[in-house]
């Protein structure tokens, strides 16, 4: 009896203990392996979800902007005057045809190539979009050219001093800067002023051709079917033209889109904005590796690069190809991100 009791109380042998430890390590290793695998899958899914969210947002905001390129609330491609001082020297005030594309090797884009934060990434395409229809417009009630003021339909107009506006009626449009606006009344002033860039004149007329206007400052040159409008800051060419009741006025939108280096060592989609004649750069979406743009013109059935476009007024659609990447290195290969290409085609409404 005592011998049997001693055998029962002896516990595990060394061999049994070793076997139990090995089995425990195998089970623990399996659990750890499953945990690490699930953690990697979770990180991949989380990063891919973030990538898709960034892609949807980038495509939406940029497509919305491109659709309004060259838009004027009163009609398609009206003759458009620009009375801002030195209007043809800044990217955001050079109206042209409302859209300009830049290939990946074009150095004339507003942001230069470089490796610092906010610098443009070499090899990526860029685009400038100008529009007068991005926000809700206001109705013009009266316009007094000699007093350089007009009234709108509401005091809740949201317009303040130094705003850049575009005003139009069924004949012409004009881009100018506000010199005085008050939320307590409906009157907005467009005189010459000292705030940059300022207006070169208070006259808001549009002359398609200098010779057709003659020397009369009060003579208005009617629409000729071309949106190329002759208007320099020359007193001999001023055309004092009243804008009709029922015309529209809205803030002038200027956006330059590009891929730049961000402060975390990656790449992002950036947008340069103009507010009251001052530029500012905003990071729109991170994790954007590349952007390639092609354009469809009226006289072509194929999308081409920007350097093949001779007249931006003929462009009717833009094809965007984005390359997005995950913010973390969650690829199968070590130290690699996951990249995905997204495509879309945007038709310009004004064309």
Secondary structure, DSSP 8 states (H G I E B T S, - for coil): -HHHHHHHTT---HHHHHHHHHHHHHHHHHHHHHHHHHHHHHHHHHHHHHHHHHHHHHHHHHHHHHHTTT-BTTBSS-EEEE-BTTTTSSTTT--TTSEEEE-TT-TTSSS-B-SSTT-B-TT--EEEEEES-SS--EEEEEEETTTTEEEES-S-----TT-EEEEE-SSEEEEEE-SEE-TTSSEEE----SSSS-BS-S----BS-HHHHTT-TT------S----B--S-GGG-------TT-EEEE-EEEEEEEEE-TTSSEEEEEEEEETTEEEEEEEEE-EEEEEEEEEETT-SS-B-GGG-S-GGGEEEEEEEEEEE-SS--SSSTT---EEEEEEEEE-TT-
